Amino acid sequence: MVEPSSSPVEALPRPPRPRRSGLVARLALVATLIVAGLVLILTIGVTRDDQRESRTAPLPVPDQRPQPGAAVPKAALPAPEDRLNASDQAELDAWAQRVGRATSVPERVLAGYGKAEMWMRSQQPGCHISWSTLAGIGRVESQHGGFGGAEVGADGRVTKPIIGIPLDGSPGVKAVPDTDGGKLDGDTQWDRAVGPMQFLPATWQRHAARAAGDGGTPDPQNIDDAALTAARYLCSSGGDLSQPEGWWKAVLTYNESVPYGQDVFSGADAYATAVPAQ
């Protein structure tokens, strides 16, 4: 608060009350303007936060509990045609952008799921695996590569390795002694699931594939390699994943748990519903 002035001007004869009321009025006006400004700023900030949240909020996934073999998730909008040349990357990116807007799944992750579907159409056309099933698994396994604060970078690799708990036979945990000398999971005593699609080292060694097709070593921490390997593993069950029996057989091969399969079903169906096949 400013103290009253002691200058000679203040000694001039003038009615004190009007001056004080004028000062109060001016101060009240200034305070009102400040408050109004703050309210406007906060309102704009909240609106922007709400808009940002609406863009990044996860897609609501209704919990579904079908029994194994009773149903299959809805058919989803297919990934682009299986022309995996560099010139077709723009088509895959445009597809991932469209699906990402509808599902809130990161576009770079969707590109990995979509590329895996594209590869499998030529490698095992009778499998009929869909990106939405891979997305259902990715959601359950690692929040689409976002587990523990990780993200999938532009190169497809997670920003920090995703490594599961040691499978040491603790209550509720299967005992799986180390199979790879800790090469993939850093644990030389027990195996741990690795990467955004959570592969055990032994399973990874049997089914791993390099999505880039460049002859490089498959990387379980890369969403493209992990999604393609997951697709190969699911299709190795020999079923038709567009049919209830084949879908459930494949998913329960991935994880022998009916609640797990139901969680994957819920996510896959929700993603397919958000972006239906045309």
C-alpha positions in Angstrom: 0.0 0.0 0.0 1.3 3.5 -0.9 1.7 5.9 2.1 0.1 9.4 2.0 2.3 12.0 0.4 3.9 14.8 2.6 4.5 17.2 -0.3 3.1 20.8 -0.2 0.4 19.7 -2.7 -1.3 17.8 0.0 -1.7 21.0 2.1 -3.9 22.7 -0.5 -7.4 23.0 0.7 -9.6 20.3 -0.8 -12.3 18.1 0.5 -10.6 15.0 1.9 -13.5 12.7 1.5 -14.1 12.9 -2.2 -10.3 12.4 -2.7 -10.4 9.2 -0.6 -13.5 7.9 -2.3 -12.0 8.6 -5.7 -8.8 6.8 -4.7 -10.8 3.9 -3.4 -12.8 3.8 -6.6 -9.7 3.8 -8.7 -8.1 1.1 -6.6 -11.4 -0.9 -6.8 -11.4 -0.5 -10.6 -7.7 -1.6 -10.9 -8.4 -4.6 -8.6 -11.5 -5.5 -10.7 -9.4 -5.3 -13.9 -6.7 -7.4 -12.4 -9.1 -10.0 -11.2 -10.9 -10.1 -14.5 -7.6 -10.5 -16.3 -6.6 -13.4 -14.0 -9.9 -15.1 -14.5 -9.5 -14.7 -18.3 -5.9 -16.1 -18.2 -7.0 -19.0 -16.0 -10.0 -19.7 -18.2 -7.9 -19.8 -21.3 -5.3 -22.0 -19.5 -8.0 -24.4 -18.3 -9.6 -24.5 -21.8 -6.2 -25.3 -23.3 -5.5 -27.9 -20.7 -9.0 -29.4 -21.4 -8.3 -29.5 -25.1 -4.9 -31.0 -24.6 -6.4 -33.6 -22.3 -9.1 -34.4 -24.8 -6.4 -35.1 -27.4 -4.4 -37.4 -25.1 -6.9 -39.1 -22.9 -7.1 -42.8 -23.4 -9.9 -44.2 -25.4 -12.6 -45.6 -23.0 -12.5 -49.4 -23.2 -15.7 -51.1 -22.0 -14.8 -54.2 -20.0 -16.0 -57.3 -21.8 -15.8 -60.8 -20.5 -16.7 -63.2 -23.3 -15.9 -66.9 -22.8 -13.1 -68.3 -24.9 -14.3 -69.2 -28.4 -17.6 -67.4 -27.9 -16.8 -64.3 -29.9 -14.1 -62.4 -31.8 -13.3 -58.7 -31.7 -14.9 -56.5 -34.4 -13.1 -56.2 -37.7 -11.0 -53.1 -37.8 -10.1 -50.7 -40.5 -7.3 -52.6 -42.4 -3.7 -51.3 -42.5 -2.6 -50.2 -46.0 -2.0 -52.7 -48.7 1.2 -54.8 -48.1 3.6 -52.7 -50.2 6.4 -52.2 -47.7 8.6 -50.0 -49.8 10.1 -46.8 -48.5 7.9 -44.9 -50.9 4.8 -46.2 -49.2 5.8 -45.0 -45.7 3.6 -41.9 -46.2 0.6 -44.1 -46.8 1.3 -46.0 -43.5 1.9 -42.7 -41.7 -1.4 -41.2 -42.9 -3.3 -44.4 -41.8 -1.6 -44.2 -38.4 -2.5 -40.6 -38.0 -6.2 -41.3 -38.8 -6.4 -44.3 -36.4 -4.5 -42.4 -33.8 -7.0 -39.6 -33.8 -9.8 -42.1 -33.2 -8.1 -44.3 -30.6 -5.6 -42.1 -28.8 -2.9 -44.7 -29.4 0.4 -43.0 -30.4 0.8 -42.8 -34.1 4.3 -44.2 -34.1 3.1 -47.2 -32.2 0.2 -47.7 -34.6 2.6 -47.7 -37.5 4.3 -50.6 -35.9 1.1 -52.5 -35.4 -0.1 -51.7 -38.9 3.3 -52.7 -40.5 3.1 -56.1 -38.7 -0.4 -56.7 -40.1 0.9 -55.8 -43.6 3.8 -58.2 -43.3 1.6 -61.0 -42.1 -0.8 -60.6 -45.0 2.0 -61.8 -47.3 3.8 -64.2 -44.9 0.7 -66.0 -43.5 -2.4 -64.8 -45.3 -4.6 -67.4 -43.7 -3.9 -66.0 -40.2 -5.9 -62.8 -40.7 -4.2 -61.0 -37.8 -5.3 -57.4 -37.3 -3.5 -54.4 -35.9 -6.3 -54.1 -33.4 -5.5 -57.4 -31.8 -1.8 -56.3 -31.6 -3.0 -53.0 -30.1 -5.1 -55.0 -27.5 -2.0 -56.9 -26.5 0.2 -53.8 -26.4 -2.3 -52.0 -24.2 -2.3 -54.7 -21.6 1.4 -55.5 -21.8 3.0 -52.0 -21.7 0.4 -49.3 -22.3 1.6 -49.1 -25.9 5.2 -48.7 -24.9 4.4 -46.1 -22.2 5.0 -48.2 -19.1 7.1 -46.6 -16.4 7.3 -43.3 -18.2 8.8 -44.7 -21.4 7.8 -43.5 -24.9 8.2 -44.9 -28.3 10.6 -42.6 -30.2 10.6 -41.7 -33.9 13.0 -44.6 -34.6 10.5 -47.0 -33.1 12.6 -47.8 -30.0 11.4 -47.1 -26.5 13.1 -44.2 -24.8 14.1 -46.5 -21.9 14.0 -50.3 -21.8 10.8 -52.0 -20.6 11.8 -55.0 -18.5 9.4 -57.0 -16.4 9.7 -58.5 -12.9 12.0 -61.5 -12.3 10.1 -64.7 -12.9 11.5 -66.2 -9.7 8.6 -68.3 -8.4 7.3 -65.7 -6.0 3.6 -65.9 -5.0 1.6 -65.6 -8.2 4.7 -65.6 -10.4 5.9 -68.5 -12.5 9.5 -69.6 -12.0 11.5 -69.3 -15.2 15.3 -69.7 -14.8 17.5 -67.6 -17.0 17.7 -68.8 -20.6 19.9 -66.2 -22.4 22.6 -65.3 -19.9 20.9 -62.0 -19.2 21.5 -60.8 -22.8 18.0 -59.3 -23.3 16.8 -58.7 -19.7 20.0 -58.1 -17.8 19.2 -60.9 -15.3 21.5 -63.9 -15.3 19.4 -65.7 -12.7 15.8 -65.4 -13.8 14.1 -64.6 -17.1 12.1 -61.4 -17.4 9.7 -60.3 -20.1 11.2 -57.5 -22.3 10.0 -54.8 -24.6 6.6 -53.2 -25.3 5.1 -56.5 -26.2 6.7 -58.3 -23.2 8.5 -61.3 -24.6 10.3 -63.9 -22.6 13.9 -64.2 -24.0 13.4 -67.8 -25.1 10.2 -67.0 -27.0 11.9 -64.0 -28.6 14.8 -66.1 -29.8 12.4 -68.5 -31.5 10.1 -66.0 -33.2 12.0 -62.7 -33.5 11.9 -60.9 -36.8 13.3 -57.6 -38.1 10.4 -55.4 -39.4 12.7 -53.2 -41.4 13.8 -56.1 -43.6 17.4 -54.8 -43.6 19.1 -57.9 -42.2 19.7 -56.2 -38.8 19.3 -57.9 -35.4 15.7 -57.8 -34.2 15.3 -55.6 -31.1 12.6 -56.4 -28.5 12.6 -52.8 -27.4 11.7 -51.6 -30.9 7.9 -51.5 -31.5 8.2 -52.5 -35.2 10.2 -55.6 -34.4 8.2 -56.4 -31.3 4.8 -56.1 -33.1 5.9 -58.2 -36.0 7.3 -60.9 -33.6 4.1 -60.8 -31.7 2.1 -61.3 -34.9 4.4 -64.2 -35.9 4.0 -65.8 -32.6 0.2 -65.4 -32.6 -0.1 -66.8 -36.1 2.2 -69.8 -35.2 -0.8 -71.3 -33.4 -2.1 -72.1 -36.9 -5.6 -70.6 -36.5 -7.6 -68.1 -38.3 -7.7 -65.0 -36.1 -10.8 -63.7 -37.8 -12.8 -66.5 -36.2 -13.5 -66.9 -32.5 -11.8 -70.3 -32.1 -8.6 -69.2 -33.8 -8.5 -65.8 -32.1 -8.8 -67.3 -28.6 -6.4 -70.1 -29.3 -3.7 -67.6 -30.4 -4.2 -65.1 -27.6 -4.2 -67.8 -24.9 -1.0 -69.1 -26.4 0.4 -65.6 -25.8 -0.7 -65.8 -22.2 -2.5 -68.8 -20.7 -5.0 -66.7 -18.7 -8.7 -66.2 -19.6 -8.9 -62.8 -17.8 -5.9 -61.8 -19.9 -7.6 -62.8 -23.1 -10.7 -60.9 -22.0 -8.6 -57.8 -21.4 -7.1 -58.1 -24.8 -10.5 -58.7 -26.3 -11.9 -55.6 -24.7 -9.1 -53.4 -26.0 -9.1 -54.9 -29.5 -12.8 -54.5 -29.8 -12.8 -50.9 -28.6 -10.1 -49.9 -31.1 -11.9 -51.6 -33.9 -15.2 -50.0 -33.0 -13.5 -46.5 -32.9 -12.2 -47.0 -36.4 -14.5 -49.5 -38.1 -13.5 -51.4 -41.3 -14.8 -49.8 -44.4 
